[in-house]
Amino acid sequence: MGQKKKTGVSPKTIKWIWYAAFAPFALVALMLVLTVFGVFGRMPSFEELENPRSNLATEIYSEDGKVIGTFFVQNRSYVQYADLYPSDSTLHIRLAGHEVPPIVAALIATEDVRFRTHSGIDIPSLARVAVKTLLLQNTSQGGGSTITQQLAKNLFPRDTVRNRGAVVRKAKLVTSKFKEWITALKLEYNYTKEEIAAMYLNTVEFGSNAFGIKSAAHTFFNKEPDELNVQEAAVLVGVVNAPTRYSPILNPKNALVRRNLVLSRMEEAGALTRRQRDSLAALPIVTNYKPVSHNEGAATYFREMLRLVMNARPPKRSQFYNEWDYDQAVEEYNENPLYGWCHKNRKADGTPYNIYRDGLKIYTTINSVMQTYAEQAVQRQMEKEIQPKMDAQFRATKTLFVDADKEERDRIVRHAVRYSDRYREMKHAGAGEKEINAAFDKPCNMRVFTYKGERDTLMTPRDSILHHKRIMRAAMVSLDPATGFVKAYVGGPNFRYFKYDMAKQGKRQIGSTIKPFVYTFAIDHLGLTPCTMVPNLPTTIETANGTAWSPKEAGNVEYDGVLHPLKWGLARSRNNYSAWIMKQAKQPAAVADFIHNMGIRSYIDPVPALALGSSESNVYELVSAFSTFANQGVHTDPIFVTRIEDRQGNLIASFIPQSQDAVSERTAYTMLTMLQDVVNSGTAGRLRWQFGLTDMEIGGKTGTSNKNRDAWFMCVTPKLVTGAWVGGEDQSVHFIRGGEGSVMALPIVGEYMKKIYDDGRFGISRTDQFVRPAMMPRYDCEDEVDSEGRNNPENDNFFD
């Protein structure tokens, strides 16, 4: 037998070579085991993987299924994998033997071409990284992370603390990688490839405050994810790598190069042919940029009102001027489940709901088209009529704050300065009052609001305050009287510049809009009728403190002593007729209680002057109260949310309106006939001749507070009740003349109602009629009779 050839290497050396070769694998295995057992930090549990937490935006839906806004920390919305497919199946893409949506094809081809074949960790990619990136220092090869690993990093972010040494940071990076590997394996075990792809697209950031593919599609292209074409999908996948560098808005050239790189990779992966790639690469990037902002979009004031209501805390007495309003707020909070809903309700884990993070779906009663019409009506009237008139008055008089002395004017401006963002920022930075005042008198570049659009200009901050004080405000609410559903809600002209909501938050003197309720009291409690004759004479009432009160009329009115029916007094909004009713009532407190029962919850001072609208309320309450007439005497509380669902679409809350009887059907219908007289022959006649609202049943009431400070109009139709208010931010900013409700507020409602009736999509028609009770008397009476009461038309009442 021959001898074995000697190698010159001892068996012991060979053994250590083998140890050295396998040591890295053993070390990696040991690290993985230690990572699984949480030695390097807590690992996500299987339960957390089944229900991954992410900051999902809450979506607000209109009744017609449109997303009208979101609440978010990160503007992230959830979408199912099936929702990514275009409805046209010819737009689906074949990739690796599977039919996938364009966005998924672009994602897989660019980020993880072996996505379908690995189990969360791509070994060939790791080997490439080990050789080219670590050994050869070629960083262009990327990190070798799979889509699943990137998802793990998005769901359970790395420790990003920077104030550590280089060694510690690198050690943290290594342990984070091990955690991501383990988490990726768990994700692959728990979810299908389709679910992982959808989860990744839901969690990734696209820039421009868009998180998740749904938000990104809306932001950059104003589309749903299933509407994205191949080139748009390529743009969004390209953006993910570096949202700022490849933003089609901020860096369009970079975005185009990056998009074409994604298209090339799609070709390499077999998702596109070369011809398809070339034709798509030749196209420009066409965006429809709609960045999401709390200050922009549809129904901004409504969205903010909804946010405040759902996040409300129990009312505090210090927040209210009087005990009545505080008690009403407490009752509302306790009895209306939507108020404070986020704090009153708990999730399965016992924590309260968070509308910024929990991805709720809030379904509202707002109709997106009606909301658009309402916003357009406000904008048009303010831009074309009201603001030009105020600007002309200011130029002619050189006075903004009417009937205010210098001390009052200075107080208004000083107060506005102190509440400005500029003042707060300078104060926070440690600036003194002298320095701040000097800064407010120094011209600087700024952007100001006008009804013709924002304008860049050079002016002092103090002058900008005066400029915005001159901007007139308006509010409008429209609701269905039968259901109480709020259909449209406008709280002001522009939420970015004017945050204060005058539809529901602010309150002003309501003027003559209170008179229909005073007349309703006369019919319901005093047994009077629209044809009850009252002399056209001044009315004087002895008040509780022994003084005499006699109201004046708004214009030049002749007291001729002629007898006129009550409906004549309401149609012409005569103060002496309302005062006459209060004199018959004798108890102002009883009238105030009656009006509260009709739907006005704000405090009403129980004095005779309440008949002229000396109390304060808002459009929201007034529209609610006027709806009682159209709803056959039943008052239905307004409602603006019907249900709330969780992120998976499970119903977690539903809401129904609360109703209570206020007056009889006959009384309600009688008042409807009187409100129609206001339109047919009274102060609201413009509604018919200017806006063509003829040959239909429509009633209304104008209102104007002292010195034209507030202009109101309430409109009642069988299926829609709408109201508007116009005024200045400060009550000293008002029209000297021509500021009546019929001139300022009525055209807003008229413009809106014309659009509604011309549209035909809302089930609202000019043939709609108020419900007339059986055996209802018809009140046909003359506008006047002689002082002896001959031909008294009350004798002409008949049943039909």
Summary of the structure (lengths in Angstrom):
residues: 800
radius of gyration: 34.8
end to end distance: 133.9
largest distance: 153.2
contacts: 2586
relative contact order: 0.08
helix: 46%
strand: 13%
